[in-house]
Amino acid sequence: MIGVVFVHYRIPEKRLQEHFEWNLSEYQKQETRVYVVADKEYKVPRVAKCLVYPEPMDIFSLAKTKNHGIRAAIADGCDPIIVTDVDVCFSQEAFAACAR
């Protein structure tokens, strides 16, 4: 199963919705599990899991939050794991290249 990890931390919810508008069909074509690391619980499509980062951060750490998602993807047996950003819109070719 392909894993996709991105962070949606203290960003307007509209950006999360846009991410799935742009990419959901590609995720559904492949056997993909998406891990959204967030500061609070968000409703996400069936292909995704929202992982609330477990501790508050005075200073935001992108490394800590992304690693939290990567660990979950590894634990679920994902291979490969694509680490991206919430504002990325994959083309079919780009997603296929990342998955390879």
C-alpha positions in Angstrom: 0.0 0.0 0.0 1.3 3.5 -0.8 1.4 5.9 2.1 1.1 9.6 1.7 2.0 11.9 4.6 1.4 15.6 5.0 1.0 18.1 7.8 -2.1 20.3 8.2 -1.2 22.2 11.4 -3.0 25.5 12.3 -3.9 26.0 8.6 -7.4 27.0 7.4 -9.5 23.9 6.9 -10.2 25.0 3.3 -6.7 24.1 2.3 -7.2 20.5 3.6 -10.5 20.3 1.6 -8.7 21.6 -1.5 -5.9 19.0 -1.1 -8.5 16.2 -1.3 -10.4 17.9 -4.1 -7.2 17.9 -6.1 -5.8 14.5 -5.2 -8.6 12.2 -4.0 -9.2 10.5 -7.4 -5.5 9.7 -7.8 -5.4 8.3 -4.3 -8.4 6.1 -5.0 -7.0 4.8 -8.2 -4.0 3.4 -6.3 -4.0 1.5 -3.1 -3.2 4.6 -1.0 -3.5 5.5 2.7 -3.1 9.2 3.4 -1.9 10.3 6.9 -2.9 13.9 7.8 -1.0 15.1 10.8 -3.0 17.9 12.4 -3.4 20.0 15.5 -7.0 18.9 15.9 -9.3 16.2 14.5 -10.6 16.8 11.0 -13.1 14.8 9.0 -11.1 13.2 6.1 -12.1 10.9 3.3 -12.0 7.1 3.8 -8.6 6.7 2.2 -7.1 9.0 5.0 -6.5 9.0 8.7 -6.3 12.2 10.7 -3.5 11.9 13.3 -3.7 14.6 16.0 -0.1 15.5 17.0 0.0 14.4 20.7 1.7 17.3 22.3 1.3 21.1 22.0 4.3 22.9 20.4 5.4 26.4 21.4 7.7 26.3 18.4 6.3 24.4 15.4 8.5 21.5 14.2 7.8 20.3 10.7 10.2 17.4 11.3 8.4 16.2 14.4 5.0 16.4 12.8 6.0 14.7 9.6 7.9 12.0 11.4 4.7 11.3 13.4 2.9 10.6 10.2 5.8 8.5 8.7 5.8 6.3 11.8 2.1 5.6 11.5 2.5 4.8 7.8 5.4 2.4 8.6 3.4 0.7 11.3 0.6 0.1 8.8 3.0 -1.5 6.4 3.0 1.3 3.7 5.7 1.0 1.1 6.6 3.4 -0.5 5.8 6.4 1.7 5.4 9.8 -0.1 6.0 12.8 2.1 4.4 15.9 0.7 2.7 19.2 1.6 -1.0 20.0 2.0 -0.8 22.5 -0.9 0.4 19.9 -3.5 -1.7 18.9 -6.4 -0.3 15.7 -8.0 -0.6 15.1 -11.7 -1.0 11.4 -12.6 2.5 11.3 -13.9 4.0 12.9 -10.7 2.1 10.6 -8.4 3.1 7.5 -10.4 6.7 8.6 -10.3 6.6 9.2 -6.6 5.0 5.8 -6.1 7.8 4.1 -8.1 
